[in-house]
């Protein structure tokens, strides 16, 4: 399980780039509708729970607009206890 963070203001959007949408095998990202300050349409995190933490989106993002971090034991324990 992982935490995915998208830094929208760094992103060139799905129209100009879209690499994260295409490399994610779990469908975590989908095209967004809102524009960032630069006028790009960044993706949104549609299904964070499906993220396996492979890091492909973070590795291939040319703008370094995505961070993937493993959840801590405390965060995992909170989810399992639900």
PyMOL commands that set and color helices and strands:
alter all, ss='L'
color gray80, all
select helices_A, chain A and resi 8-10+13-16+19-23+48-50+56-60+73-80
alter helices_A, ss='H'
color red, helices_A
select strands_A, chain A and resi 2-6+29-30+44-45+66-70
alter strands_A, ss='S'
color yellow, strands_A
deselect
rebuild
show_as cartoon
